[in-house]
């Protein structure tokens, strides 16, 4: 019956959960910068262009996403609509908006997954 089928599916649920993973992708040029025993991804963009960073997320239940940024002034807010979306979009980017951008994904299982990329605006 339908009830038994439902109970069977519910019994499978623990096997269907997975902690979050995160990867940042972008359109445009990025390269790995090697400094002393330290490597980081740097995305270079010209002032006035549109920055678009996408956070590829896996996990079940579906993780919640949040973009944050270090450096720059505290008043430097993203467009609020994009902070909780997979894709962070900043049109007409200005020099002071460069810095390190973090994508954080969490779904309550294990530790949150966090990835970052440095954005240089020239």
Buried (B, 14 or more C-beta within 10 A) or exposed (E): EEEEEEEEEEEEEEEEEBBBEBEBEBEEEBEEEEEEEEEEBBBBBEEEEEBBBBBEBBBEEEBBBBBBBEEBEEEEEBEEEBBEBBEBBBEEBEEEBBBBBBBBBBBEBEEBBBBBBBBEBE
